[in-house]
Amino acid sequence: MSRIIDNPFAVFFIALIVQWGAAYIGDHLRRKLRPLKEGEQADFDTVLTASLTLLALIIGFSFSMAVSRYDQRKNSEEAEANAIGTEYIRADLLPTDDAAKVRELLRAYINQRILFYLNNEDRMSEVNTAKLQTELWSSVVRVATAQPTPIVALAVSGMNDVLSVQGHTQAAWLNRIPVAAWGLMGLIAICSNLLLGYRERSRRTLTLVVLPIIASIAFYLIADIDSPRVGIINVFPHNLIATSQSMKAD
């Protein structure tokens, strides 16, 4: 199921088909098996209203969870840009040759981070990122070992921020709406559509189609915001690109 919720388009179509099917199954059961009796309509409407209200609350809660995770990813991108830009400036605190090497590595590193946000990450990109991180840390540690001064310590501290914030970004990318929450939301949606289809009505209406469409659009939006890479709502690395351009212009 985790692979399904990673694709907002799959979430939309599956939710639409399942909910539409539940609504028409409810309508079929009412017409063929046991229609509502005269005194049961009011109680049934109360149950239906409560189910739809609960569905709306669950959708709203899930939307809030997705937005908070999206904001977390945006903040991580900004933090990475600030950390890399700060360390690029602090490279002046290192000896000339070491400073030039660190700047060169940082320019290559920020390009890898931009690729990460542009959905172009692959296994080779992960290897390159890890390799650059090792080289960056080794570059400042070698200088700090030879010259353990407070000034060099600032460069080491800045490099530590560059590397640690990448771990925070990775954690933010893995922080998703739990599968159990998706399952609960889907179950409530199915029950609501089943009850809606079973409800007595004077003639056939578009009600059995409208609710599945509206709920499926909501599911799509939640999945799109919650998905870091698939969909139309993603975190674009504006800050990293701006930092990269300023580093190239230096």
N, C-alpha and C positions, 0 to 999 in steps of 0.2 A: 504493500500500500504506500510505502514511503516514496517509491518511484512515481506513483500516480500523482501524489500531491506535489511533486517537484515540477509537474507540468500543468500550468493553469488551464490550458486549452483542454487537456484530458479531464481535468476536474469539472469544467463547465459541461462538456458533452455527457459525461457519465452521470453527473448530478441531474441534468435535464432529463435524460432517458429514464433513470431510476424513479425520479419524482413523478414524472408523467405517467409511468407505468403504475405506480402506487395509487395515484388519483383515479385512474380508470379501473383498477382492480376494486377499489372502494365503491365506485359507481356501479360496477357489475354486481358486486355482492348485494348492494341495496336493491337493485332491480330484480335480480334473479333469485335471491335466497330469502332475505328477510327485510322488507322495507320498515322504516321507522313507524312505530305506532303513534297515535295522536298525542298521547301524553308524554312521549319521550323526546319530542323535538326540542323543547326548552332546555332540558338537561343536556342533550347532545350538543346544542349550541354553546352551552357553558363550557363543556369539555373542549370543544373545537377552539373556542376563543382562548382558553388557557393554553392550549397546545401551540397556537400561532404566536401568542405572546411570548411563551418560553423560547420558541424558535427565533423570534426577533431579538430577544435578549442574548441568546447564545451567539447569534451572528454578530451582534454589536460587540460582545466581549471578545470574540475571535478577531474581529477587525481591529480592535484596540491592541490586542497582542501583536498582530502583524505590523501595525504602524510603529509600535515601540521597537520592534526588532529592525525595521527599516531605518528608523532614526539612529539606532545603535550602529548600523553599518555605515551610515553617512558620517557619524561622529568619528568612527574609526578611520575613515578615509582622510578626514581633516587632520586627525592626530598624526597619521603617518606622514602627510605632507609637511606638517609643522616640524616633526622630529627630524626628517631628512634634511629639510631646509636649514634648521638650526645647526645640525652636525656639519653641514657643508660649510657654514660660516666658521664654526669652531675649528675646522681643519687648519685655519691660520695659526692656531696655537701649537701646531706640530712643526717639526723641522721641514724645510722646504721640499725635499724629495718625498718625504712621507706624506706631506700635505697634498702634493700633486697626485700621488697614488690614491689616497683616500677619496679625493674629489672625483677621480676617474672611476673608481669603483662605485661611488654614490650615484654618478650619472647612469651607469649601467644598471644599478640596483633599482633606481626609480623607474626606469623603463620597464623592468620586469614587474614592478608593482602596478604600473599602468595597465599592462597586459592582463594582470590578474582581474582588474575591475572591468576590463573591456570584454570579458567572457572568452578570452583567448588562452586561458590557462590550460596547460596539458602537463603530462608527466615530465617532459623535458624542461618546461618552464619551472616546475617545482624544484627540479635538480639544480637548475641555474640559480634560482633564488637562494637555495641552501648553500650552494658553493660561494656565491657572492657574500652571504652573511658570514661564512667562515673566514673569507679573505679580509672582510672589513674588520672583524673583531681581531684577527691576528695582526693586522696593520697597527691598530692603536695599542694593543697589548705589548707588542714589541717595543714601541716607543716608551710606553709607561714603565716597562721593566728596565730600560736603559736610563730613563730620566724620570724617576718617581717624584714629580713636582706637582703642586696644587694646580698649576696651569694645565699640565697634561691631563690631570685627573678630570678636568672639565670636558675635554675631548672624549675621554673614556666614558664618562657619564652620558654624554650625548649619544655616543654609539650604542650604549646599553638601551637608551630610550628607542633608538631606531629599531633595534632587534626585538625588544619586548612589545612594542606597539603592533608589530606584525603578528605576534601571537594573539594579541587581543582581537585583531581583525579576523584571524582565522576562527577564533571562538565565536565572534559575532556572526560569521557566515554559517556556522553549525548550529546556532541557536534558532530553532524553528518552532512553530506551533506543534505541540505533541500530537502524535498519531491518534492517541486516545481522544483528544479534543475533536479532531476531525471525525472520528467514528461516532462520537456522541452527537455532534451536530448533524451528521448525515442520518442517524437513527431518528432524531426528533423531526427532521424534515420529511422522512418517509412516513412516519406516523401521522404527521399533520396533513400531508397530502392524501393519505388513506382515509382519514376522517373527513376531509373536505369532499372527497369523492363519494363517501357514504351518506353525506348530508342530503336530506330531502330537498328537491327543487321542482318548480313547476314545469321547467323545460330545460333542455340542454343549453348551457352557456359556455363562455370562454374561460370560466373560472378554473376549470381543470387544467388549462394550459397556462394561464397568466401566473399563478403562484409558482409552478415549477420554473418558469422562465425568470421571474424576479429573483427567486432564491438561488438559482444557478448563476445568475449574474453576480450576486453577492458572494457566492462561493469562489467564482473566478477572480473577483477583485481581491479577496482575502489571500487566495493562493498566489496571485501575481505579486502582491506586495511582500508576501512572506518568502517568495522564491528569489534567491540572490541572482540567478543567472537566466532563468527562462521567463519569458513574458515581455511586457512592454514597459513595466515600471521597474527600473534598475538604478543602482547608484552609479552615476557617471563620475569619473575621477577628475573633476574640475580643478581641485586644489593641487593634486599631484601633477597634472599637466602644466598648470601655471608655475609650479615650483621647478619642474623640469625645464621649462622655457627660460626661466630666470637663471638657472644653472648653466645652460648653454650660452646665454648671453654674457655670462661672466668672463 
